[in-house]
Amino acid sequence: MFGLCDCNNFFVSCERVFDPSLEGRPVVVLSNNDGCIVSRSNEAKAIGIKMGQPLYQIQDFIKKYDVAVRSSNYQLYGDMSGRVMTTLKQHVPEIEIYSIDEAFLLLEGYPIDKLKEFGERLARTVRRNTGIPVSIGMSHTKTLAKIASKLCKKYPKLNSACLMQRPEDIRKVLEKIPVADVWGIGRKQAKMFNECHIETAAQLCDLPEEWIDNRLNITGKRTWLELKGTPCIEFSHDQADKQSITVSRSFSKELYTLEELHETITTFSSIAAEKLRRQKSVAQELQVFIFTNRHREDRPQHFECAQVQFDTATDSTLEIVKAATDALKRIYRNGYGYKKSGVRLSHITPSSAVQGTLFDTVDRPKHKKLMAAIDRINNQIGRESVKLVSQGTITGHTNREHLSPRYTTRWDEILVVKV
């Protein structure tokens, strides 16, 4: 049996943990630069606020319903996610982290007749340990478990845990699930199914195997089999290392000077290098990109990307930042207002398998010790406690007017309780 633990309205729930006044009130969390809505409380959904809706379009809702607005606080959300995952690991044999707010659970060895009770108890434990409400779906396959977790959110009487075990119960559920809502079904496939008058997950299950083989790829067939109760999406016991790492951001206003862009590229390169070391990998290739605001047709447009190949794959912040800033100087053009910049590391391999060269000019043992010391200090004291002086600060280029404190990752923003 498989389970899926899904945090309810995760970003909003993180905000509510430290601000109880938000309970029972419409709350929305915004994307970078306070642009669009990326998370909504149930109360915000009920009054008609839509996912992805721009902030400026809901000003009337904010005034009429006293909607609480928060900027994205990714440091807080990432730390709270880690706490949820740690709690799950303590109660199940294995977990597979699927996203920041979802994890699959391996439930081998648990008696079927005790799973419902176990799921309810696990949900209570996560809520008690972290303050985050979760929905736990359990069934014979990952795909069915994901459907079961959605039922928990729709029906509060399930008490945060849904076990889909009996074939007749699964059938009734699949008859009500639109085929477009099934995990693994993309937009193009959903459109094709609808054109063939296949509208529900149950109708998809009823299709003959020959039809599936002729119309779908291997991923689609796996989804079909999973809906029929045959597990064929493997449980990954280890979180896969990223094959590319991208750090980028749009700015609240256009940046015109090389110095401003230099700060952003240095910061993004440092973050990417840190992520690289965290998964014990090195990168052979670096890309730097900058582009203007394509929505401003009255302004000159410029998009440019530079690529750098390292002679020896690296995870050194010093080496990556130097290569990135040199690349930026090559592609920057004076007179343009740049709206977004970013870096991408690719051709990633394990750091234990680095192929050196005879003519390497970098003191790699020294770089390795320095990076280890910086990572250790930043992990203990807080992110960017030690950083390159060229990073400066990019907060002036972003719009985060509704940002809450980073309660769990910054000593100077820790929650203060008055008694």
N, C-alpha and C positions, 0 to 999 in steps of 0.2 A: 504493500500500500504506500501511496505517496501523499504528502501534504503540501499545501502552499500557505505560507503565512504572509498576509498582505496588510501593511499598515494603513489604517483608514485616514484619508485626507492628510497624508503624512506631514507636509510642510506646515499646514495649519495646526495639526496636532502638536508638533514641536513647539510652535509659538504658544499654544495653550498650556503646555506643561509649566511654563514659567510666568504666565500671565493668566491666572484663573478668571479674571474679569472678561476674558474673551469667550468663556463657556456660554452656550446658548445664544450667541450673537453672530450675525453674518460676518465671516472673515474671509479675506482673499489674500493670497501671496502673489507677488509680481515677479516677472522675469527680470533679466539684467536691464539696468537703466530704467527700472520701473515702467516697462513697456506694456506687457500683456499679462493676463492672469494665468498662472500655472498651477494653482491649487485653490480649492474652494471648500469652505465648510458646508455641511448639509443645509444650513440655514441660508447660505448664499445661493446654493443651487435652487432652493425652494422659491426664492424671489425672482428667479429668472436670469441670474448672472451666468454667462457661458464661459467654458474653458477657452483660453486663447483670446478672449475679448480684450481690446485695448483699454487701458485705464481711463482715457478721456471719454470713452463711451458710457461709462457707468457713474459719472459724477452725480446724476440725478438719483441713482440707487443709493449712493453713499450718503447723501443728505436725507433722503426719505426714510431709509431703514437703518441709519447709523452703522454703516458697514465699516468694520475695522480693516485697514489696509496695512500690509507689511511688505517691505522689500525682501528679496531673497537673501537668506542668511545661511549660505551653504556650509560654512564652517560649523555652525550649530547643527544643521541637519545631518551632516556627515558624521559628527560625533554621536548624535542620538541614534543614528542607524547602526553604528558600531555597538552600542549598548544593547539594542534589540537583538542583533545577531549573536552577541555573546551570551545572552540569556537563552536563546534558542539552542545554541551548541551545548548548553549544560543539561538539556532535557531530551534530546533526540540523538541517535547514533551518528547521523551525518546531516549537514545542511549544504545546500547549493545556493549561494547568493546570486540572485537573478538581477536585481537592481537595488537602488538605494533603499527601497521600501518593500522589497519582496524577497522571499527565500523559499526554495523547495525543501521539504523535509523528507527524510527517509524513515519510514515507519515500520521497518521489518521487525518482526518479533512481538509486536503489540497485538493482543487478542482483539479480534474484530468487535466483539461486544463491549469492549472497554474504550474503544477509540473516541467515541463521542464525548465521553466523560473526560478523557485525557486532553482532547482538544480544548474543551471549556476551561480546564485547569491551567493549561499552558497559556491560553489567552489572558486569564486572570493574572498569572505570574508575570507575563510581559508587561501588563498594565501596571502592576504593583512595582516592578523593578525600574521601569522607565517612564511611566506616565503615558505611554503611547497605546491607544486602542488598536487592536488588530482583529482581522478576520482570518480564520483558519479553515480551509477546505481540505477534505480528505476523500480520496477515491482510488480506483485501481490504476489510474494513469495520471501523468502530469497534467494533461489537457483537461481531464475531468476534474482534477483537484482545483484547477484554476477556475473552472465554472462554479464549483462548490463554494469557493471563497467569495465569489460575487454574490451568491445567494445570501451569505451571512450579512452583507451590507444592505441588501434589499429587505431582509426579514429579520428584524431585531429579536423576534421570539426564538431564533436559533441560538441565541446566547453566545454569539461570536465563534461558533464552531458548527460546521456542517459536514456530515458523513454521507456520501453518496455511494451506497454499496449494492443494494438490491437492484437487479436489472429493470424491474417495473418502475422503480422510483427514478432511475436514471433516464429511462425513456420519457417519462412525463416531463422531466426538466428539459431534455433536449428538444422536445416538441415546442417549447416556448422560447428557446434561445435562437435569435437571428443568426444566420450563418456568418454574417459579417462580424459578429461579436466573438467568434471562436478564435482562441489563441492559435496563431499560425496561418490564419486566412488573411491575406493582404487585400488591398482595394481592388486590384485587377481580378483576382480570383473571385472575390465577392461579387463583382459586376458580372463575371462570366456565369456564376451560379444563378444569379437573379435572372439573367437572360434565358437560362434553361429552366426557369420556374422552380428553382431550388432555393427556398427562403429560410428554412430552419435547419438546425444541426441534426435533427432526426431525419429529415429528408436526405441530408448528406450521408448519414449512416446507411440508409436504405439503398444507395446506389450500388450497382454490381461492380465487382473488382475490375472487370474489363473496361468499364466506363472510366473508372479512376485511373487505370494505367494509360489510357489513351488521352486523357485530358489534363492530368496533374503530373507534377514532377515528384521526386522522391520525398521531398518535404511535405507536399500535399497528401501523399499516400500515408505517410506516418501519422498525420493529423487524423485522417479517416480511420485508420486502425486504432488510434488512441481513443477516439470517440466510441468505438465499438468495444472498448475495454481491454485492448491488447497493448501492453506497454512496449513502446519502441523508440521513445526519446530517452536516451540514456541519462542516468543520474551522474552528474559530474562531481566527484568527491573533492576535487581541487579546483579553485577558481583559476580559470585560464588567464595567462599573462596577455596583456594587450599587445597586438601586433603593430599598432601605431598609437602615438600619443599626440593629441592636438590640444593646444591651449590658445584660445582666442577670445576676443571680446569686441562688442560694438561700443562706441563712445556716445556720451550724451550730447557732445558737440563735435564738429569737425576739428581735426588736428592738422595744423599747417606746417609746423616746424619739425626739422629733423630731431631736435632735442626731445620734443614731446613723444614722438614715435620711438625714439631710442629707449626711453624709460619703459614704455609698454613692452617692447620686444625683449628687453633685458629681464623684466619681471616674468613674462610668459616663458622665456627660455629657462629661467631658474625653477619655475614650477614644474615644467616638463622634465627637467633633469632630476628633480627630487622624486617625481613619480617613477621615473626610470629606475632609480636606485632602490626604491621601495619594493619593486618586483624583481630586484637582482638581475637587471638586464642592462644591455648596452645598445646604442644605436649607431648605425653606419651612415645614415642619411638624415639631413635636416632640410626643411623647407621653411621659408619666411614669406608671408604674403601680406599685402596691404591693399585696400581698395576704398574708393570714395563712396559717397551716398548715391546709390543708383536711383533713389526716389526723387532726387533733386535734379530734374531735367534742365534746370536753369544754370546748373554748375558744370564745369568741365569734368569729364569722367576719366578715371585712370585705375586700372587693375594691373598689379604686377606680382610675380612670384619668382623667388630665387631658390635654387637648389644647391646644397653643399654636400659633397661626399667626403667623409673622414677617412684618412689613410688607415687609421686604426679605430675600430668601434669604441665608443666612449660613453661614460655616464657622468663625466666631470662638468659641473656647472661652469667653471672657468672656461673650459674649452668650447662648450656649446654656446655660451653667451658671446664669446669673441667671434665665433663663426657666424652667429645670427646677426650681430650688429654690423659686421663687415658686409654681409649680404644685404642688410637694410640700406646701407650707404649706396650700394650699386643700383637699387631699384627705386629709391626715393626721388621724386621729382618736385622741385620747388613750384609753388603756386597752386597746388591742389589741396583740397580739404579732405583729409582721410577720415572715414567713419569707422573703419574696423581694421584690426591687425591681428596677426597670430603666427604661431610656429607649429610645425608638425615634425615629430621624430618618427622615422620608419626604418625598415630593414633591421628590426629589433631581434636580438639573440641573447641567450643567457650570458651573464658576465663571466661565468666559469669557462666559457669557450671562446675567449678573445684570441684572435690571430694577430700577433704582433708583427712589427717590421724591424729590419736592421737599422733603419735610418730615422727612427722615431725621435723627435725633438722634445717630447713632453715627458716630464718626470712623473710617470704614472704612479709609482708607490707614494710619492709625496702628495699628489692629487687625491689618491684614495684615502689617505689618513686625514687630510683636510676635510674632505666631503663627509667622512664618517663622524668627525668631531662636530661639524656644523649640524648635521642631521640629529645627532644626539642632543645637542643643546636646544635645538628648535623643538624636538619632541618633548623635552622635559619642561621647558619654560614657555613655549608658545611659538607658533609659526611666524617666521620672519624676524625672530629675535636676533638672529645673525643673518645678514644678507649683504649683497654687494652694494657699495655706495652708489653705483650707477643705476640701481633699481629705482631710487627715489620713492615716489608714491604715485599711484595712478588713480587715487580716490577722487582727485579733482576732475578727472575725465569721465567719471561715471555718475549717474543719478541714482542715489539710494536714500531718498528723503524719509523713508518709513522703516529704516533698518532698526531691528531690535538688538540688544546686546548679545555678544557671543558668550553666553553664561558659562559654558563648560570648557572653553578652550583658551580664555584670556583671563589672567588673574585680575587685571584691572577692570574687568566687566563682570566679575562673579556676582551672583545674586546676593543682595543684602537684605537680611531679615531683621526688622525692628521688633523688640519685645519690651 
